[in-house]
Amino acid sequence: MSVVNVASLNVARWGALLFGGVYGYTRQKSLSLYVREQNEESEFRAYADLVEEAKVAFEGAYNREQAAKAAVLNS
């Protein structure tokens, strides 16, 4: 092998290594962002469900209270 071929081969190897490192870094960042967004969305849905349950419970309690007041006034 000549010196030119060895140098070209080394440049290709280092280039491939650099490309792999950059690709791996960007892929990891992309996947981490996706997982973070999914977790935030899941937490938001869980919080929204809790708020909805609280609204239903409050409305039920409020309606019972109003019905009791109306029964007292009507009797």
C-alpha positions in Angstrom: 0.0 0.0 0.0 1.2 3.4 -0.7 1.2 6.3 1.7 -1.6 8.0 -0.2 -3.9 5.0 0.2 -3.1 4.7 3.9 -3.8 8.4 4.4 -7.0 8.2 2.5 -8.1 5.1 4.5 -7.4 6.9 7.7 -9.3 10.0 6.6 -12.2 7.7 5.7 -12.1 5.9 9.1 -12.0 9.1 11.1 -14.7 10.6 8.9 -16.9 7.6 9.5 -16.2 7.8 13.3 -17.0 11.5 13.4 -20.2 11.0 11.4 -21.3 8.2 13.7 -20.6 10.3 16.8 -22.6 13.2 15.4 -25.4 10.9 14.2 -25.6 9.2 17.6 -25.6 12.5 19.5 -28.4 14.0 17.4 -30.4 10.7 17.5 -30.1 10.6 21.3 -31.2 14.2 21.6 -34.2 13.5 19.4 -35.3 10.4 21.3 -34.8 12.2 24.6 -37.0 15.1 23.5 -39.7 12.7 22.2 -39.8 10.8 25.5 -39.9 14.0 27.5 -42.8 15.3 25.4 -44.7 12.0 25.9 -44.2 12.2 29.6 -45.3 15.8 29.8 -48.4 14.9 27.7 -49.2 12.0 30.0 -48.8 14.1 33.1 -51.1 16.8 31.6 -53.7 14.2 30.7 -53.6 12.8 34.3 -53.9 16.3 35.8 -56.8 17.1 33.4 -58.6 13.9 34.4 -58.2 14.8 38.1 -59.6 18.3 37.5 -62.5 16.8 35.6 -63.2 14.4 38.5 -63.0 17.2 41.0 -65.5 19.3 38.9 -67.9 16.4 38.8 -67.6 15.8 42.6 -68.1 19.5 43.3 -71.2 19.7 41.0 -72.7 16.6 42.7 -72.1 18.0 46.2 -73.4 21.5 45.2 -76.5 20.0 43.6 -77.2 17.9 46.7 -76.8 21.0 48.9 -79.2 23.0 46.6 -81.7 20.2 46.7 -81.6 20.1 50.5 -82.1 23.9 50.7 -85.0 23.7 48.3 -86.6 20.9 50.3 -86.3 23.0 53.5 -87.8 26.0 51.8 -90.7 24.0 50.2 -91.7 22.3 53.4 
